[in-house]
Amino acid sequence: MAADRVRGLCANCAQDEICNLPRPEGGVWHCSDYEQKPGTKTRVVTEGLKKSVYAGVLEQFNKAADIMNLEPNVREILANTMNEITVHFPVVMDNGRIKIFTGYRVQHNDILGPFKGGLRFHPGVDVDEVRSLAAWMSWKSAIVDIPFGGAKGGIKFDPSKHSIGELQRITRRFTYSLGNTIGPEYDIPAPDVNTNSQIMAWILDTYLSTMPAHERNRCIHVVTGKPIESGGSLGRDKATGQGVVYLIEEWAKDRRFDLDGATYIVQGFGNVGSWASRLLKSHGARLTAVEDVSGAIINTRGIDPDNLLEYVNSNHEVIAGYPKAKPLGHKAFLKTEADIFIPAALENQITAETAPWLKVMLVAEGANGPTNPDGDRILEEKGIDMLPDILCNAGGVIVSYFEWLQNKRSEFWELEEVDSKLHKKMVSAYRKVRDTAKQFSVDWRTAAYIVALSRLETAYMRRGIFP
């Protein structure tokens, strides 16, 4: 082995083979040789590893950290997760047989407050994905200046293949298996992909059933995104989509662009995509194409998002077969000319392969991680504006914070108050990122990271590290 190389165990090796930042003595490695050149900055090594969502997170993190000269010790802390919980739990199926499920809860950072992040049910869930989502939650909370850290959770299964009874038992047993790794002042789950207020109600009830009777009413805020009758907040259901539209409004003002008559396409027609579509409609914008798991549809004269939602709700939650639009292939969907593209589905949708196809002015990321670093570079070269996920879809966690506050204070806010406070938070964050992009002459995603990392860096430098 060469003298300038080190060999050893991965700094934080997990089953998906993702490496984190180096230890102070010089070495991130993945059970293999790693060359550390004298005088180089501490970096995460992703070369040679399988392409993953988390590798993209670390690449974006490193880029911003280099530009802002993030303090090295803080840099190492923030590139690592604090806790990663994997649980394997049995559930009785409707036929009486036992099936084992695997669930995850990754807690990235809590320097600003309790861990906070959603819970998703999806067959593609793995620790790499959940780790990435947890890190994004840390950045998101910091950008919008709320006292939360970052976490995320998920169960690896397809909920569409299970009955309501099985979904309830899976949810409750997962909650029980997590035990005290969640809590109203420690880690607060919320809805995400394929989860909703009903799932949150089951989590709430299961968690409260494990508490002493005299403690239960003080723990209602263990989850957010609950039904209104169970302590939820008005405006939470539409919050992420509403936040996306608030930022599109600000972008349009800065660009002197009239949304009345503008065209937009949406990928994903779940909570975020459907709400953003309906709210943009009120500005006079025209939805021309939509894509979801069942395929894509197009109508250049316009698709009524309210009518499409009615159809989806009666058609197994998919857009396939919608009679007022024509079917469209995936590539053709991404090549559809429009003013605005709202990706509101899953990660890694805009890549080196797909980014060249886009013919839009703005990408407003309603989903988490829809654009990977290669896609980012191509969009920037094409001159396409970007409202990055950790800024653009922060409306959900903001109103989750409002719900958490209302529960703690035994208050119930009117919708107008929720919307007003959300608008103020989103616009303030937008302006911080916009000004940071100008200050450092960087793209908006990098600027968003710099805003987040600066706040986290300040917190660590003021508090120090124990002991």
Secondary structure, DSSP 8 states (H G I E B T S, - for coil): --TTEE----TT--TT------BTTTB--SSS-EE--TT-------TTS---HHHHHHHHHHHHHHHHT--HHHHHHHTS-SEEEEEEEEEE-TTS-EEEEEEEEEEEE-SSSSEEEEEEE-TT--HHHHHHHHHHHHHHHHHTT-S--EEEEEE-S-GGGS-HHHHHHHHHHHHHHHGGGSBTTTEEEEE-TT--HHHHHHHHHHHHHTS-GGGGGG-GGGSSS--GGGT--TTTTTHHHHHHHHHHHHHHHHHT---TT-EEEEE--SHHHHHHHHHHHTTT-EEEEEEETTEEEE-TT---HHHHHHHHHTTTT--TT-TTSEEE-HHHHHT-B-SEEEE-S-SS-B-TTTGGG-B-SEEE--SSS-B-HHHHHHHHHHT-EEE-HHHHTTHHHHHHHHHHHHHHHT----HHHHHHHHHHHHHHHHHHHHHHHHHHT--HHHHHHHHHHHHHHHHHHHH----
